[in-house]
Amino acid sequence: MKLDNSKKILIVGLGLLGGCYALALKKKGFYVSAITKEKDDITYALENGLIDCGSNEVDAKLIENADIIVFALYPHTFIEWIKENGHLIKEGTIITDVTGVKSCIVYDIQAMLKPGVEFISAHPMAGREVSGVRNSDDSIFKEANYIVVPTDKNTFGAIELCKELGQILGFARVAVLNPEKHDEMIAFLSQLTHCIAVSLMCANDNPGLVLYTGDSFRDLTRIAKINDEMWSELFLSNREALLREMEKYKKAFDRLYDCVKNNDREEMRSMMRISTERRIEFNKKGQ
Amino acid sequence: MKLDNSKKILIVGLGLLGGCYALALKKKGFYVSAITKEKDDITYALENGLIDCGSNEVDAKLIENADIIVFALYPHTFIEWIKENGHLIKEGTIITDVTGVKSCIVYDIQAMLKPGVEFISAHPMAGREVSGVRNSDDSIFKEANYIVVPTDKNTFGAIELCKELGQILGFARVAVLNPEKHDEMIAFLSQLTHCIAVSLMCANDNPGLVLYTGDSFRDLTRIAKINDEMWSELFLSNREALLREMEKYKKAFDRLYDCVKNNDREEMRSMMRISTERRIEFNKKGQ
């Protein structure tokens, strides 16, 4: 399948990410439909030109008409949806997703689908601190990474199509990782950072501190404002990988704590130099 | 003493902060002199209009001519300087500083000074990721906090003068805290955040991760690029307060770790809700 804009794309789940996909795809001239729980969200999306048609019920016709289906649901909802409605997806359809954890869903979903329906998983690493289709803004893709996450079962064609989708959506970088590597990367770069920000906010309840807050604290805790329903599910869906990264981080923090406790300035400076050196690497690619 | 621009201000230590002070004060029409170790820095500051005169030696005349002396040195260098040269400061001079830790220096310095010389301590909570007088940029004060840190020995007049200095320098907010409260606040809001960023960078050495780094990781680790000489001294100078904040944070992080380990989603969500609520408070005051 070639991803030109004769293809019809169905988005299941019109939240923030689903809405951003719709917005970006409509701009490129694709025919976009949507299925989502709330009727209001469909109305909003229709009125604002995000979709061509949509339904707040599982609509067999919309599913049958789609060449590509994008699932923008929470992990467990995605699995339930496929269990209940997977049989409605016609042969030849490519399905993809936006889920932030992979090992725990990709193999299960692939095993549930009927022959001729291919699931190629993807993780658009973009988000906002607000949710819902009303906050859709496809400019969040501009500086972000899009990771295609194939398994051994995926075809070359579907992988290429999925990469192309990332480019069409306007992502800065498109990469490919297997589910295990993806989950390890996401545990460290995204989930651990959220754990840190949440812990820091829970560590001290002095409201007077607000007055003295500087940029470094603000930057570090920006992500402490967190959607607890979504993130608790993501953390637990990636439990093993996250625990491993949390343990590695705890060890490093304890090492620094011991330096302070034992007045070990040389060891402390050596950690700071490693940190500085590594952070410069990250600088090169962005800010 | 009233802080009009007939007052002559001497800056001891022309690094980044000393340079920013000079820049801001010259713009307001003050006569500014400087003493710093490197001759090159004096030459640069003279050629770029940051100071009116300066010396790379401890110059008795410059000290005697000053109404106000600002010490922009590392904590231990500040104490050594006063030990060696404090007798050169004439009666009636007000001295202040920019040091990021207080309890460990303020009382000692005040005890060392001769009668008639008053030390009113201050902490300009501003910085850049680069150092040196050549990076001076007084716009870093614009969004920042300036904390006046008096002890019981300070006079009302000197406290008011120091507050006025913060306003003249262009700080967004000027506040007053005693040394102990200041050190507790700085341990939590600044030093702990630097500990976290350094530990995170030391926890995982996978250079391939750079490719997938998003904004949340970049924001959280911006301060991981750290001046190890300065920060190791600041950490150890504020050791007790920092250890207490590190312990509180470790407890919160361990609590979240246990939630993940024990699949305790309810407790995890409750931490996330506390974190979200508290972070919103911080939002109100800025971004």
HADDOCK unambig.tbl for C-alpha pairs under 7 A between the chains (distance, minus, plus):
assign (segid A and resid 144 and name CA) (segid B and resid 214 and name CA) 6.67 0.50 0.50
assign (segid A and resid 145 and name CA) (segid B and resid 212 and name CA) 6.26 0.50 0.50
assign (segid A and resid 185 and name CA) (segid B and resid 209 and name CA) 6.82 0.50 0.50
assign (segid A and resid 189 and name CA) (segid B and resid 213 and name CA) 6.54 0.50 0.50
assign (segid A and resid 189 and name CA) (segid B and resid 217 and name CA) 5.94 0.50 0.50
assign (segid A and resid 190 and name CA) (segid B and resid 217 and name CA) 6.70 0.50 0.50
assign (segid A and resid 193 and name CA) (segid B and resid 217 and name CA) 6.41 0.50 0.50
assign (segid A and resid 196 and name CA) (segid B and resid 253 and name CA) 6.96 0.50 0.50
assign (segid A and resid 198 and name CA) (segid B and resid 272 and name CA) 6.11 0.50 0.50
assign (segid A and resid 198 and name CA) (segid B and resid 275 and name CA) 5.31 0.50 0.50
assign (segid A and resid 199 and name CA) (segid B and resid 249 and name CA) 6.55 0.50 0.50
assign (segid A and resid 199 and name CA) (segid B and resid 252 and name CA) 5.08 0.50 0.50
assign (segid A and resid 199 and name CA) (segid B and resid 253 and name CA) 5.00 0.50 0.50
assign (segid A and resid 200 and name CA) (segid B and resid 249 and name CA) 5.93 0.50 0.50
assign (segid A and resid 201 and name CA) (segid B and resid 275 and name CA) 5.04 0.50 0.50
assign (segid A and resid 201 and name CA) (segid B and resid 278 and name CA) 6.69 0.50 0.50
assign (segid A and resid 202 and name CA) (segid B and resid 252 and name CA) 6.18 0.50 0.50
assign (segid A and resid 202 and name CA) (segid B and resid 271 and name CA) 6.76 0.50 0.50
assign (segid A and resid 202 and name CA) (segid B and resid 274 and name CA) 6.68 0.50 0.50
assign (segid A and resid 202 and name CA) (segid B and resid 275 and name CA) 5.82 0.50 0.50
assign (segid A and resid 203 and name CA) (segid B and resid 248 and name CA) 5.45 0.50 0.50
assign (segid A and resid 203 and name CA) (segid B and resid 249 and name CA) 4.85 0.50 0.50
assign (segid A and resid 203 and name CA) (segid B and resid 252 and name CA) 5.44 0.50 0.50
assign (segid A and resid 209 and name CA) (segid B and resid 185 and name CA) 6.82 0.50 0.50
assign (segid A and resid 210 and name CA) (segid B and resid 282 and name CA) 5.54 0.50 0.50
assign (segid A and resid 212 and name CA) (segid B and resid 145 and name CA) 6.29 0.50 0.50
assign (segid A and resid 213 and name CA) (segid B and resid 189 and name CA) 6.54 0.50 0.50
assign (segid A and resid 214 and name CA) (segid B and resid 144 and name CA) 6.69 0.50 0.50
assign (segid A and resid 216 and name CA) (segid B and resid 223 and name CA) 6.75 0.50 0.50
assign (segid A and resid 217 and name CA) (segid B and resid 189 and name CA) 5.96 0.50 0.50
assign (segid A and resid 217 and name CA) (segid B and resid 190 and name CA) 6.71 0.50 0.50
assign (segid A and resid 217 and name CA) (segid B and resid 193 and name CA) 6.39 0.50 0.50
assign (segid A and resid 219 and name CA) (segid B and resid 219 and name CA) 5.26 0.50 0.50
assign (segid A and resid 219 and name CA) (segid B and resid 220 and name CA) 6.02 0.50 0.50
assign (segid A and resid 220 and name CA) (segid B and resid 219 and name CA) 6.04 0.50 0.50
assign (segid A and resid 220 and name CA) (segid B and resid 220 and name CA) 4.26 0.50 0.50
assign (segid A and resid 223 and name CA) (segid B and resid 216 and name CA) 6.76 0.50 0.50
assign (segid A and resid 224 and name CA) (segid B and resid 275 and name CA) 5.67 0.50 0.50
assign (segid A and resid 224 and name CA) (segid B and resid 276 and name CA) 5.71 0.50 0.50
assign (segid A and resid 224 and name CA) (segid B and resid 279 and name CA) 6.27 0.50 0.50
assign (segid A and resid 225 and name CA) (segid B and resid 275 and name CA) 6.41 0.50 0.50
assign (segid A and resid 225 and name CA) (segid B and resid 276 and name CA) 3.96 0.50 0.50
assign (segid A and resid 225 and name CA) (segid B and resid 279 and name CA) 5.87 0.50 0.50
assign (segid A and resid 226 and name CA) (segid B and resid 272 and name CA) 6.42 0.50 0.50
assign (segid A and resid 226 and name CA) (segid B and resid 276 and name CA) 5.76 0.50 0.50
assign (segid A and resid 228 and name CA) (segid B and resid 269 and name CA) 5.18 0.50 0.50
assign (segid A and resid 228 and name CA) (segid B and resid 272 and name CA) 5.55 0.50 0.50
assign (segid A and resid 228 and name CA) (segid B and resid 273 and name CA) 6.52 0.50 0.50
assign (segid A and resid 229 and name CA) (segid B and resid 269 and name CA) 6.99 0.50 0.50
assign (segid A and resid 232 and name CA) (segid B and resid 265 and name CA) 6.28 0.50 0.50
assign (segid A and resid 232 and name CA) (segid B and resid 268 and name CA) 6.58 0.50 0.50
assign (segid A and resid 232 and name CA) (segid B and resid 269 and name CA) 6.31 0.50 0.50
assign (segid A and resid 236 and name CA) (segid B and resid 260 and name CA) 6.27 0.50 0.50
assign (segid A and resid 236 and name CA) (segid B and resid 263 and name CA) 6.60 0.50 0.50
assign (segid A and resid 239 and name CA) (segid B and resid 260 and name CA) 6.44 0.50 0.50
assign (segid A and resid 248 and name CA) (segid B and resid 203 and name CA) 5.45 0.50 0.50
assign (segid A and resid 249 and name CA) (segid B and resid 199 and name CA) 6.56 0.50 0.50
assign (segid A and resid 249 and name CA) (segid B and resid 200 and name CA) 5.94 0.50 0.50
assign (segid A and resid 249 and name CA) (segid B and resid 203 and name CA) 4.85 0.50 0.50
assign (segid A and resid 252 and name CA) (segid B and resid 199 and name CA) 5.08 0.50 0.50
assign (segid A and resid 252 and name CA) (segid B and resid 202 and name CA) 6.17 0.50 0.50
assign (segid A and resid 252 and name CA) (segid B and resid 203 and name CA) 5.41 0.50 0.50
assign (segid A and resid 253 and name CA) (segid B and resid 196 and name CA) 6.96 0.50 0.50
assign (segid A and resid 253 and name CA) (segid B and resid 199 and name CA) 5.01 0.50 0.50
assign (segid A and resid 260 and name CA) (segid B and resid 236 and name CA) 6.27 0.50 0.50
assign (segid A and resid 260 and name CA) (segid B and resid 239 and name CA) 6.43 0.50 0.50
assign (segid A and resid 263 and name CA) (segid B and resid 236 and name CA) 6.59 0.50 0.50
assign (segid A and resid 265 and name CA) (segid B and resid 232 and name CA) 6.26 0.50 0.50
assign (segid A and resid 268 and name CA) (segid B and resid 232 and name CA) 6.58 0.50 0.50
assign (segid A and resid 269 and name CA) (segid B and resid 228 and name CA) 5.18 0.50 0.50
assign (segid A and resid 269 and name CA) (segid B and resid 229 and name CA) 6.97 0.50 0.50
assign (segid A and resid 269 and name CA) (segid B and resid 232 and name CA) 6.31 0.50 0.50
assign (segid A and resid 271 and name CA) (segid B and resid 202 and name CA) 6.76 0.50 0.50
assign (segid A and resid 272 and name CA) (segid B and resid 198 and name CA) 6.12 0.50 0.50
assign (segid A and resid 272 and name CA) (segid B and resid 226 and name CA) 6.43 0.50 0.50
assign (segid A and resid 272 and name CA) (segid B and resid 228 and name CA) 5.56 0.50 0.50
assign (segid A and resid 273 and name CA) (segid B and resid 228 and name CA) 6.54 0.50 0.50
assign (segid A and resid 274 and name CA) (segid B and resid 202 and name CA) 6.70 0.50 0.50
assign (segid A and resid 275 and name CA) (segid B and resid 198 and name CA) 5.32 0.50 0.50
assign (segid A and resid 275 and name CA) (segid B and resid 201 and name CA) 5.06 0.50 0.50
assign (segid A and resid 275 and name CA) (segid B and resid 202 and name CA) 5.82 0.50 0.50
assign (segid A and resid 275 and name CA) (segid B and resid 224 and name CA) 5.67 0.50 0.50
assign (segid A and resid 275 and name CA) (segid B and resid 225 and name CA) 6.41 0.50 0.50
assign (segid A and resid 276 and name CA) (segid B and resid 224 and name CA) 5.71 0.50 0.50
assign (segid A and resid 276 and name CA) (segid B and resid 225 and name CA) 3.96 0.50 0.50
assign (segid A and resid 276 and name CA) (segid B and resid 226 and name CA) 5.78 0.50 0.50
assign (segid A and resid 278 and name CA) (segid B and resid 201 and name CA) 6.71 0.50 0.50
assign (segid A and resid 279 and name CA) (segid B and resid 224 and name CA) 6.27 0.50 0.50
assign (segid A and resid 279 and name CA) (segid B and resid 225 and name CA) 5.87 0.50 0.50
assign (segid A and resid 282 and name CA) (segid B and resid 210 and name CA) 5.54 0.50 0.50
